[in-house]
Amino acid sequence: MDSRIINKDNQLKQTIDLLLKKYNKKILIKDFWEADRCAIGLSDTSENYLIYISTYSLLPGKYNIILEDMSDNKETPLIIGEYSNISLDKFEEILKKYFKIK
């Protein structure tokens, strides 16, 4: 398990661990919210897109995500999508589309 997710809640740890195993070197962990045990970020390897993931107050297997486009400005990304209470399948669908994973 990646050391950057050790202090996260169990659902988030399991999800990130699964995604890292499935997509290996195609995603990067971006933890801008170290104190938030229920949130973490993932980016594509070119760091053009960031997905902020939260499991706070959600049932197991559900996620809130915010998708940001950082391609024009890494300091002030553009929010291009917000999804509430989505399944892991829907989350992965979004991740694969924007991170260009087949």
C-alpha positions in Angstrom: 0.0 0.0 0.0 1.2 3.5 -0.9 2.5 5.3 2.2 0.6 8.5 1.2 -2.7 6.8 1.8 -1.9 5.2 5.2 -3.8 7.8 7.2 -6.9 7.9 5.0 -10.2 6.2 5.9 -10.5 2.6 5.0 -12.8 3.0 2.0 -10.5 5.6 0.4 -7.4 3.4 1.1 -9.0 0.4 -0.5 -10.2 2.3 -3.5 -6.9 4.0 -4.2 -5.0 0.8 -3.6 -7.2 -0.9 -6.2 -6.8 1.9 -8.7 -3.0 1.9 -8.3 -3.0 -1.8 -8.9 -5.3 -1.6 -12.0 -3.8 1.5 -13.6 -0.2 1.2 -12.2 1.9 4.1 -13.6 -1.0 5.9 -15.4 -2.1 7.8 -12.3 -0.4 9.9 -9.7 -1.4 10.5 -6.1 -1.8 14.2 -5.2 -2.6 14.7 -1.6 -3.1 18.4 -1.1 -5.5 17.6 1.8 -3.3 15.6 4.1 -5.4 16.5 7.2 -8.6 15.3 5.5 -8.8 11.6 6.1 -11.7 11.2 3.6 -10.2 13.0 0.6 -7.3 12.7 -1.8 -6.5 13.6 -5.4 -5.4 11.7 -8.4 -3.9 13.2 -11.6 -2.9 11.8 -15.0 0.8 11.5 -15.6 0.9 14.7 -17.6 -0.8 16.5 -14.7 -3.4 18.0 -17.0 -6.3 16.7 -15.0 -6.9 16.3 -11.3 -9.7 14.3 -9.7 -10.5 15.2 -6.1 -12.1 12.2 -4.4 -14.1 12.3 -1.2 -15.8 9.6 0.8 -17.0 11.9 3.6 -20.5 10.9 4.9 -21.1 8.5 2.1 -22.2 4.9 2.1 -19.5 2.3 1.2 -18.9 2.2 -2.5 -20.0 5.8 -3.1 -17.8 8.8 -3.9 -18.0 12.5 -4.5 -15.6 13.8 -7.1 -14.5 17.1 -8.6 -12.7 17.0 -11.9 -10.3 19.8 -12.6 -8.6 20.8 -15.9 -5.1 22.0 -15.1 -3.7 22.1 -18.6 -3.8 25.8 -19.0 -3.0 26.9 -15.5 -1.7 24.6 -12.8 -2.2 27.2 -10.1 -5.8 28.0 -10.8 -7.4 24.9 -12.3 -10.8 25.0 -14.0 -13.5 22.8 -12.5 -15.0 20.9 -15.4 -17.2 18.4 -13.5 -18.7 17.6 -10.1 -20.3 14.3 -9.4 -22.1 13.3 -6.2 -22.7 9.9 -4.7 -21.4 8.0 -7.7 -20.3 4.3 -7.9 -16.8 3.1 -8.3 -17.7 2.0 -11.9 -18.8 5.6 -12.8 -15.7 7.0 -11.0 -13.5 4.7 -13.1 -15.3 5.6 -16.3 -14.6 9.3 -15.7 -10.9 8.6 -14.6 -10.3 6.5 -17.8 -11.9 9.1 -20.1 -9.9 12.1 -18.8 -6.7 10.3 -18.0 -6.8 8.6 -21.5 -6.6 5.1 -20.1 -7.8 2.2 -22.3 
